[in-house]
């Protein structure tokens, strides 16, 4: 009976991770629609984070025990996580505005590569030929996906490529910040601080007129859906799901996000991908997922 109960818990937890990835994938497409209608990428990011802040505040109010809010280290590392999530949201939407949802989502999925590079630099991970080969494969996939080899093609702008990679790097910063904050307080407390930092940061680059106009615009339901899916429910689903989901499984199901975002871009936004781009996208997704699964399996053996 305990085994059956454990299996059910693991299945439910995996479903939460899938739902989180699905929400994140859809949020990229919704953000693409808003920016196609003329909304500033930073305004879109600001409201995504602000609505997420409301959700995690409610979560913290319902589960205040063990918050750790009196701990200075919690505040420091949570603020670092906030810098990361602010950069992730804003650079992701800038990449979509300058390129496409599919390209931006796939470039952001390179985040584990940045995690490895930072870990190598800080000597938290030992470089191996397999890890370096995986990084080279991802770089090759980026070249094919973005078409930088085609000088005259102009398929993807340098801003789109740079912003997409920076969104992945920012996500890596969020991962490190959250990891080091976790021993000092609850996930909901960390997210409250992180999203509050995000709002404080993104107020500055956002278009003030648009930020005010959103409150009375017909587009407000899209902003609401973006915030609920892209920051409110998704982060809660993901953290709850990770409690009983193996890291290797989480790495695989996380592919739902870039795949969903890409399909949304192609089907709803009429974006087009050439053959080499599709191959490059597949190379990145498969390599990053395999690298994450290998790393998780290796840690489980230690």
C-alpha positions as CSV (number, residue, x, y, z in Angstrom):
1,X,0.0,0.0,0.0
2,X,2.9,2.4,0.8
3,X,4.4,1.6,-2.6
4,X,1.2,2.4,-4.4
5,X,0.8,5.6,-2.4
6,X,4.4,6.6,-3.2
7,X,3.8,5.9,-6.9
8,X,0.7,8.1,-6.9
9,X,2.5,10.9,-5.1
10,X,5.4,10.8,-7.6
11,X,2.9,10.8,-10.6
12,X,1.0,13.7,-9.2
13,X,4.3,15.6,-8.6
14,X,5.5,15.0,-12.1
15,X,2.1,16.2,-13.4
16,X,2.7,19.5,-11.4
17,X,6.1,19.9,-13.1
18,X,4.5,19.3,-16.5
19,X,1.8,21.9,-15.8
20,X,4.5,24.4,-14.7
21,X,6.4,23.9,-17.9
22,X,3.2,24.1,-20.0
23,X,2.3,27.4,-18.3
24,X,5.7,28.8,-19.0
25,X,5.6,27.7,-22.6
26,X,2.1,29.4,-23.1
27,X,3.3,32.6,-21.4
28,X,5.9,33.1,-24.1
29,X,3.2,32.9,-26.7
30,X,0.9,35.3,-24.8
31,X,3.8,37.7,-24.4
32,X,4.4,37.5,-28.1
33,X,0.8,38.5,-28.8
34,X,1.0,41.5,-26.4
35,X,4.3,42.7,-28.0
36,X,2.9,42.2,-31.5
37,X,0.1,44.6,-30.4
38,X,2.7,47.2,-29.4
39,X,3.3,46.6,-25.7
40,X,6.8,47.2,-24.4
41,X,8.7,44.1,-23.4
42,X,9.6,45.5,-20.0
43,X,6.0,46.4,-19.3
44,X,4.9,42.9,-20.1
45,X,7.7,41.5,-17.9
46,X,6.7,43.9,-15.1
47,X,3.1,42.8,-14.9
48,X,4.0,39.2,-15.3
49,X,6.2,39.5,-12.2
50,X,3.8,41.8,-10.3
51,X,0.9,39.3,-10.6
52,X,3.2,36.5,-9.6
53,X,4.1,38.5,-6.5
54,X,0.4,38.6,-5.5
55,X,0.1,34.9,-5.8
56,X,3.2,34.1,-3.7
57,X,2.2,36.6,-1.1
58,X,-1.1,34.7,-0.7
59,X,0.9,31.4,-0.5
60,X,3.2,32.9,2.2
61,X,0.1,34.2,4.2
62,X,-1.4,30.7,4.1
63,X,1.9,29.0,4.9
64,X,3.9,31.4,7.1
65,X,5.7,28.8,9.2
66,X,9.4,28.6,8.8
67,X,9.6,31.5,6.4
68,X,13.1,32.6,7.6
69,X,12.3,36.3,6.8
70,X,14.4,37.3,9.8
71,X,17.5,35.7,8.2
72,X,19.8,38.1,6.4
73,X,21.2,35.4,4.2
74,X,17.7,34.5,3.0
75,X,17.2,38.2,1.9
76,X,20.6,38.3,0.2
77,X,20.3,35.2,-1.9
78,X,16.6,35.8,-2.6
79,X,17.5,39.2,-3.9
80,X,20.1,37.5,-6.2
81,X,17.3,35.2,-7.4
82,X,15.2,38.3,-8.0
83,X,17.8,39.8,-10.2
84,X,17.9,36.5,-12.1
85,X,14.2,36.2,-12.6
86,X,13.9,39.9,-13.6
87,X,16.6,39.4,-16.3
88,X,15.0,36.1,-17.4
89,X,11.6,37.6,-17.9
90,X,12.7,40.8,-19.6
91,X,15.5,39.4,-21.8
92,X,13.1,36.6,-22.9
93,X,10.5,39.0,-24.0
94,X,13.0,41.3,-25.7
95,X,14.3,38.2,-27.6
96,X,10.7,37.4,-28.7
97,X,10.1,41.0,-29.8
98,X,13.2,41.0,-31.9
99,X,13.0,37.4,-33.1
100,X,10.5,34.7,-32.5
101,X,8.9,32.7,-29.6
102,X,10.5,29.5,-30.8
103,X,14.1,30.9,-31.0
104,X,13.8,32.8,-27.7
105,X,12.4,29.8,-25.8
106,X,15.1,27.4,-27.1
107,X,17.9,29.9,-26.4
108,X,16.6,30.3,-22.8
109,X,16.6,26.5,-22.5
110,X,20.4,26.7,-22.7
111,X,20.4,27.8,-19.1
112,X,21.9,24.5,-17.8
113,X,25.0,25.1,-19.9
114,X,25.5,28.5,-18.2
115,X,25.0,26.7,-14.9
116,X,27.8,24.3,-15.8
117,X,30.1,27.1,-17.0
118,X,29.6,29.1,-13.7
119,X,30.1,25.9,-11.7
120,X,33.3,25.2,-13.6
121,X,34.5,28.8,-12.8
122,X,33.6,28.4,-9.1
123,X,35.0,24.9,-9.0
124,X,31.6,23.5,-7.9
125,X,31.7,21.0,-10.8
126,X,34.6,19.1,-12.3
127,X,34.9,19.6,-16.1
128,X,34.8,16.3,-18.1
129,X,35.1,15.6,-21.8
130,X,31.4,14.6,-21.9
131,X,30.4,17.9,-20.4
132,X,32.6,20.0,-22.7
133,X,31.3,17.9,-25.7
134,X,27.7,18.7,-24.6
135,X,28.5,22.4,-24.4
136,X,30.0,22.3,-27.9
137,X,26.9,20.5,-29.2
138,X,24.6,23.2,-27.7
139,X,26.7,25.9,-29.2
140,X,26.4,24.2,-32.6
141,X,22.7,24.0,-32.1
142,X,22.6,27.8,-31.3
143,X,24.5,28.5,-34.5
144,X,22.0,26.5,-36.6
145,X,18.9,27.8,-34.8
146,X,19.9,31.5,-35.1
147,X,21.4,31.2,-38.6
148,X,24.5,33.3,-37.7
149,X,26.4,31.4,-40.3
150,X,24.3,33.0,-43.0
151,X,25.6,36.5,-43.2
152,X,23.1,37.6,-45.8
153,X,20.2,35.7,-44.4
154,X,19.3,38.1,-41.6
155,X,17.1,35.3,-40.1
156,X,17.5,36.3,-36.5
157,X,18.8,39.7,-35.3
158,X,21.9,39.9,-33.0
159,X,19.7,41.5,-30.3
160,X,17.3,38.5,-30.4
161,X,20.3,36.1,-30.1
162,X,21.9,38.1,-27.3
163,X,18.7,38.6,-25.4
164,X,17.8,35.0,-25.7
165,X,21.2,33.8,-24.3
166,X,21.0,36.5,-21.6
167,X,17.6,35.1,-20.5
168,X,19.2,31.7,-20.1
169,X,22.1,33.2,-18.2
170,X,19.7,35.1,-16.0
171,X,17.8,31.9,-15.3
172,X,21.0,30.3,-14.2
173,X,21.5,33.2,-11.7
174,X,18.0,32.6,-10.4
175,X,18.8,28.9,-9.9
176,X,21.9,29.7,-7.9
177,X,20.2,32.3,-5.9
178,X,17.2,30.1,-5.1
179,X,19.6,27.1,-4.2
180,X,21.6,29.1,-1.7
181,X,18.5,30.8,-0.2
182,X,16.6,27.5,0.3
183,X,18.4,26.4,3.5
184,X,17.5,29.7,5.2
185,X,13.8,29.8,4.6
186,X,10.7,28.6,2.8
187,X,10.2,28.6,-1.0
188,X,7.3,31.0,-0.7
189,X,9.3,33.5,1.3
190,X,12.2,33.3,-1.3
191,X,9.7,33.9,-4.1
192,X,8.1,36.9,-2.4
193,X,11.5,38.6,-2.0
194,X,12.5,37.6,-5.5
195,X,9.4,38.9,-7.2
196,X,9.4,42.1,-5.1
197,X,13.0,42.7,-6.3
198,X,11.8,42.1,-9.9
199,X,9.1,44.7,-9.6
200,X,11.4,47.2,-8.1
201,X,14.0,46.7,-10.9
202,X,11.6,46.6,-13.9
203,X,9.7,49.8,-12.9
204,X,12.7,51.8,-14.1
205,X,13.1,50.6,-17.7
206,X,9.3,50.2,-18.3
207,X,7.4,52.7,-20.3
208,X,5.5,54.7,-17.6
209,X,2.6,55.6,-20.0
210,X,2.1,52.0,-21.1
211,X,2.3,50.8,-17.5
212,X,-0.5,53.1,-16.5
213,X,-2.5,52.5,-19.7
214,X,-2.6,48.8,-19.1
215,X,-5.0,49.2,-16.2
216,X,-7.7,50.5,-18.6
217,X,-6.8,48.7,-21.9
218,X,-8.8,45.9,-23.5
219,X,-5.6,43.9,-23.4
220,X,-5.7,43.5,-19.6
221,X,-7.2,40.0,-19.7
222,X,-4.1,38.8,-21.6
223,X,-1.8,40.5,-19.0
224,X,-3.8,38.8,-16.3
225,X,-3.5,35.4,-17.9
226,X,0.2,35.9,-18.5
227,X,0.8,36.7,-14.9
228,X,-1.3,33.8,-13.6
229,X,0.2,31.2,-15.9
230,X,3.7,32.7,-16.3
231,X,4.5,33.6,-12.7
232,X,1.6,32.9,-10.3
233,X,0.6,29.2,-10.7
234,X,3.6,28.0,-12.6
235,X,6.2,28.7,-9.9
236,X,4.0,27.2,-7.2
237,X,3.3,24.1,-9.4
238,X,7.0,23.7,-10.1
239,X,8.2,23.9,-6.5
240,X,5.4,21.7,-5.2
241,X,6.1,19.2,-8.0
242,X,9.8,19.0,-7.4
243,X,9.4,17.7,-3.8
244,X,8.6,14.2,-5.0
245,X,9.9,14.3,-8.6
246,X,13.4,12.9,-9.5
247,X,15.7,15.6,-11.0
248,X,16.2,13.4,-14.1
249,X,12.4,13.2,-14.7
250,X,12.0,17.0,-14.1
251,X,14.8,17.6,-16.7
252,X,12.9,15.6,-19.3
253,X,9.4,17.0,-18.7
254,X,10.9,20.5,-18.7
255,X,11.2,20.1,-22.5
256,X,7.4,20.8,-22.5
257,X,8.2,24.5,-22.1
258,X,10.2,25.2,-25.3
259,X,8.2,22.7,-27.3
260,X,4.9,24.4,-26.2
261,X,6.3,27.9,-26.9
262,X,7.5,26.9,-30.3
263,X,4.2,25.3,-31.3
264,X,2.4,28.3,-30.1
265,X,4.6,30.6,-32.2
266,X,4.2,28.4,-35.3
267,X,0.4,27.7,-35.0
268,X,-0.9,31.0,-33.5
269,X,1.7,33.6,-34.5
270,X,2.4,32.1,-37.9
271,X,6.2,32.0,-37.3
272,X,8.2,29.9,-39.6
273,X,11.3,27.7,-39.0
274,X,13.7,26.5,-41.7
275,X,15.1,23.0,-41.8
276,X,18.5,23.9,-40.2
277,X,16.7,25.8,-37.4
278,X,14.5,22.8,-36.6
279,X,17.6,20.6,-36.5
280,X,19.5,23.1,-34.3
281,X,16.5,23.3,-31.9
282,X,16.4,19.6,-31.6
283,X,20.1,19.4,-31.0
284,X,19.9,21.9,-28.2
285,X,16.8,20.3,-26.5
286,X,18.1,16.7,-26.7
287,X,21.7,17.7,-25.6
288,X,20.6,19.8,-22.6
289,X,18.1,17.2,-21.5
290,X,20.6,14.4,-21.8
291,X,23.2,16.4,-19.9
292,X,20.7,17.2,-17.1
293,X,19.6,13.5,-16.8
294,X,23.3,12.4,-16.8
295,X,24.1,14.9,-14.0
296,X,21.1,13.9,-11.9
297,X,21.9,10.2,-12.3
298,X,25.5,10.8,-11.3
299,X,24.6,12.7,-8.2
300,X,22.1,9.9,-7.2
301,X,25.0,7.4,-7.3
302,X,27.3,9.5,-5.1
